[in-house]
């Protein structure tokens, strides 16, 4: 059975078609100055017209989210909690929930209703998830202090772990190498992580962000590239 995996980022769409754990096809689309307003929806329509899949998995890396403890149950407050981090339009955004039992947290996040309805209208089995939850599930902490950075196209996810417990998760735009390096250093100071004793792990679009990684390496003693785009397949989609 062929599966369609979709990854939505702030300015693009990546898809993967797989069968029996083998990746048959993978491709990315990103907006530019010539793109139409409905760029992502148009790419979805083209993809759906092939109709060569029986199941869909959707991962959202859109940074309309909030993080709460797993035991939090006031789900009706989801939109309000997200609004503290980003503007929310309840008429245009579907409220979603993704639970990570491994670290005892849950993500409230929103997904564009127009895209949600387009996907659901196919009437195929579909599963929605948040990229932060999937990212956490791929991490096997071993050191006392760890930073995990997943680089996307002009975007990244940032995870801090101490004693195998989640200290911080963030999903932010990556427009300036200088600004992001400042964010990393400022964050380490705020959470009392020693840069000498912290192990950094980088994933994702490493070639596009090669300069950022080389600059980070000037300050960071322990840095490892775990999964990168040279592997051709995005680990978060697998």
N, C-alpha and C positions, 0 to 999 in steps of 0.2 A: 504494500500500500504506500503510495507516494504522499508525503507530507509537505505542506507549504509553511515555512517559517518566515515571519515578517518582523523586522526591527524598525521602529519609528524613532528617529532622532529629531532634533530641533529644526534641521534644515534638509532632511532627506528621508529616504527609505532604502532599506536593504532587504533582499529576500534570499531565501535558500530553499531549494527543492531537494528533498532527500528520500531515500528508500532503503529500508533495512540497514540503517545507520551509515549508509554511503551517501555522500553529497553528490547529487547529479548536476546541480547548477547553482551558482551564487552570483549575485550582482548588486551593485549599489547605484543609487541615483541621488544627486544633491542639487539643490536650488542654486541658481546664479542670477545675475541681473536680468537675464532674458527669460527667466522662468515665469510661467503664468501663476496666478493666484491659487489655482487649483492643481498645482504641479503634482503633489502626492496622490491626490484622488485620480488624476489622469493616469499615472503610472500603475495604480492599483487596477483600474479598468482594463488596461492593456494586459496586465498579468492575469486577471480573472478571466479574460476572454479565452485564454488557452485551456482553462478548466481541466488541467491534467494532474489534479491532486484530489485526495479524498478527505484530508484532515488539515486544519489550520492551527498554528500556534502563533500568537501575537505577543511581542515584547515591546513595551513602551519605555523609551528612555527620555521622554518629554519631561522637562523639569517642573511640572505642576504636581507637587507631592508633599507629603509630610510623613514623618516617622514617629511611631508610637510603640509603647510596650505591647507585647502580644496579648496581655490580659485586658487591655483597654476595650470596652464594649459599647461605648456611646457612638455607634456608627453614624447616627443622624448628624453628628457634628463634623463629618468628614469634609464637606465643602468649606466650612468655616475655618477648620484647622489648616487646610491647604492655603486659604486666602491670606494667612499670616506670612506665607512665603512667596506667593505669586498671585496676581489678579485672576479671579475665577468668574466665569460666566456659566451659571447653572443651566441656562437654556441651550448652551452650545457644547457643554462638556459633560460626559458621562462619569459618574463617580465610581471608582473601582477600589477593590481591596486585595492586597497580596500579603500573605502571612509567611514569615520565615521562622519556623520552629527551631532551626539550628542555633540561631542567636536570640530567640525569644522576642522578636520584633515584628511589626506589621507596617506596611506602607499603604496609606490612602493616597490615591493618585487619580487624576482625571485623564480622559481620552476623548478626542473630538467626537461628538455625537454623530456627525455626518459620516465619518470613517467607520465608527462602530456599527452604525446601521447598514452601511454598505457591505461590511464583512458578514454581519449576521444574516443579511438578506440572501446569501448564498445557500443558507440552510444546510451547512456542513458542520460536522463536529468542530468546535473551536474553543481554544483555551487562551485566556488573556493573562498576562503577567507583567510585573514591573521589572525593569532591568536591574535595579538595586537588589531585589530579592534573588534573582538568578545569579548575579555577581557574587553575592554572599555565599550562595550554595556551592560555588566553584572554589571557594577559599578553604584551605586546610592550614590554619595557623599553627606555627611551631615555635616562634620566637616570642620573647616577652613583649616587645613593641614592634608593630608592623604597620606600614602604610601601603595600601593597594590602590593603584591609579589605573583606571581604564580609559584610554584615550580614544575618542571618536573624532569625527570631522568637525572641528571648531567647538568641541564639547568634551567634557570628561566627567567621570565619576571618581570620587575620593572616599576611601574607607580607612579609618584608623582603628586598630585593634590593640588591646592591652590585656595580657594574661588570657588570651583567647576570647575576650569579651569585646563587644562592639562599643567603641567610644564615640565615633562620629561617622556619619554618612552625609555626603553632599553630592549634588549633581549641578554642574555649573558650566557656563559658556567659557570657551577657551579661545579668546581673541588676541591676547597679548601674552607672549612668553614671560615678559617682565612682571606683569600683573599676577600671572599664575605662580611664578616662583615666589613672589611676595606672599601670596595666599598660603603656599605650602609652609614657608618659614614662620609666618604669623600664626598659623594654625598649630604648628608644633609647639610654639611658645605657649599658646593658650591652653593646650591640653597637657603641658608639662612633659613633652617627649624630648629626650636628648637626641640631637641629630646624629651623634656618634654611636648611639646605642640602638637606633631605629633601623629596621630593615625595610627597604623599599622594593615593591614589586610592580612592574609596569606591564600593561596588557594593551592590545588593540592596535590603533593606527600609529605605529612607531616610526614608519618611514616619513609620513606627513609631518610628524612632530619631532623629527630627528634633532633639530636645533634645541628644542626645549629639553630633551633628554640629555643631550651633551652638557647643557648649562646646569641642569639638576645634578649631574654627576660631579661637577666641580665642588658642590657643597656636601654631597651625600657619600658616605663611605661605603655603605652596603646597598647596592642597587642591582636588581636582577630583572631582565626582560623575560616574562613568563610565556605569554602568547602574543604573537604579533601578526600583522597583516601579510608578512612574508609566507606564513603558513597557508595563505589563500582563503582559508575558511575562518569565519568569525566564531570564536569559542562561545560567545554568549548566545549564539543561535543553535548550537549543538545540544 
